[in-house]
Amino acid sequence: METPLPVESDSTELPIELLEQSFDKVKLHANEFASSFYDNLFTTYPELKHLFTKTDMKEQEKKLLNSLVLVVENLRNPEVLEPVLNALGARHVSYGAIPKYYGPVQKAILMTFEQYLQEDWTGEVKEAWTKALRAITAQMLKGAGASPTVVQKTKTEELEIPEKSKAGIINEVKPAIQSGEFNKKPFISIEVNTELFKEFVTQLKFNTSKIKPGNLMVVIKNIPRRISKIFWKTPASLIVLLSASIFTIFFVSVDENSLLGKALGGTDAISLVIAVVLFIKEAPDRKKQFHYQAWSIIDNANNIHVSYARVLALQDLNADGVSLRELQSPRAQLDKINLHNADLSEANLSEADLNNSDLSNSNFSNANLNKAILNGANLSHANLSFSSLSQANLSSANLSHANLVCTDLSNANMTGANLINATLGGANLKNTCLLGANLKNAQVTNSELSSALLEGAIMPDGSKYKSGEMK
């Protein structure tokens, strides 16, 4: 397959597969290839050595390798390569690189390929790499602000390698390659799906013609929200590749001798960036998996009286905002559990032990809590409407501001319960023990309280109940 590099008109189509195949063979000797390139460059063109006097050559070699991999693996993705090569060209201006230095660099690269490919360095391979390097150089010069004439000259000039140095260098490296002395080293691999990349860019575009001066700030404020929405909708693989590409563009634009440049240098930094992006992107999937595991623990604990794992699973699910609607945990030991603001509507917690639990602001509408143990529980502001608490133990429970509309509290023990400002309209209070309970400002009629045991209770009007005062 043939694909053009990201250069403007007159770009020559390149034999991509041939370039990839030949580069794969060089990958076997990654670090040594980079080191040999600079040896060849300084041996053949010693006048260029002054450009690297303050450079950490090991880091420079890593950057060369990473740049080559980025180029080769994205030959089919010119929209990715173009900004990278432009940035590389602009950065090299600050190093003192001028257009005339690009030719020697290309020649040194070709010389190094010939060293390492040996008999695989055919005329066809040489021509392919010569064309590729011309295209790459032209794009870098464009980024460096070179004139169109200089760029065009770079595309067409011949790259002749000095014969006096080539033979000796090739013979020098050949024994090491044949002996297998060189170790394989990892590369950073960055390859982008073109269609997905285009789709991502399209989603980021704004219709500026519709932006009016009055709503400009609104548009700006919505940018982070829009980016966040796109981030979560876009496939993880594309997000990782885009992040790696953006990192590379940023990396090549930073002065390598600066503190930031040294911090970002090498494969470790980009690997860390990818790891962080993946960690964030995959967070929802990890959370889903955790939720499945939590529900599995709860289901497996069904019919088991005591299960600490079930308590933790319920608390964790609730903390993540997961609804516990229709939970089936009858007779479960759940004392001191923290289920604040939980959705337990239609749950079956009959005969469950929930003493001293925090159930404040929770929704228990239509739940089955018959014979449940809730003494000392915090049920303030809880919604218990239409639930069944028959024969439940609610002694000393905090039910202030609770919604107990049409709740079945028959035969329940509510001794000393706090029912201040609670709503009990339509509740079944037959034989309910409200001894010493505080009903101040509770919404309940004397008629509804008439069948309850009220000795020592504080009545809705703030008075203390006296035997025989309600007929």
Buried (B, 14 or more C-beta within 10 A) or exposed (E): EEBBBBBEEEBBEBBBEBBBEBBEBBBBBBBBBBBBBBBBBBBBBEEBEEBBEEBBEEBBBBBBBBBBBBBBBBBBBBBBBBBBBBBBBBBBBEBEBBBEBBBBBBBBBBBBBBBBBEEEBEEEBBEBBBBBBBBBBBBBBBBBEBEEEBBBBBBEEEBEBEEEBBEEBBEEBEEBBEEEEBEEBEBBEBBBBEEBBEBBEEEEEEEEEEEEEEEEEEBEEEEEEEEEEBBEEBEEBBBBBBBBBEBBBEBBBBEBEEEEBBEBBBBEBBEEBBEEBBEEBEEEEEEEEBBEEBBEBBEEBEEEEEBEEBBEBBBBBBEEEBEBBEBEBBBBBBBEBBBBBBBBBBBBBBBBBBBBBBBBBBBBBBBBBBBBBBBBBBBBBBBBBBBBBBBBBBBBBBBBBBBBBBBBBBBBBBBBBBBBBBBBBBBBBBBBBBBBBBBBBBBBEEEBBEBBBBBBBBBBEEEEBEEEEBE
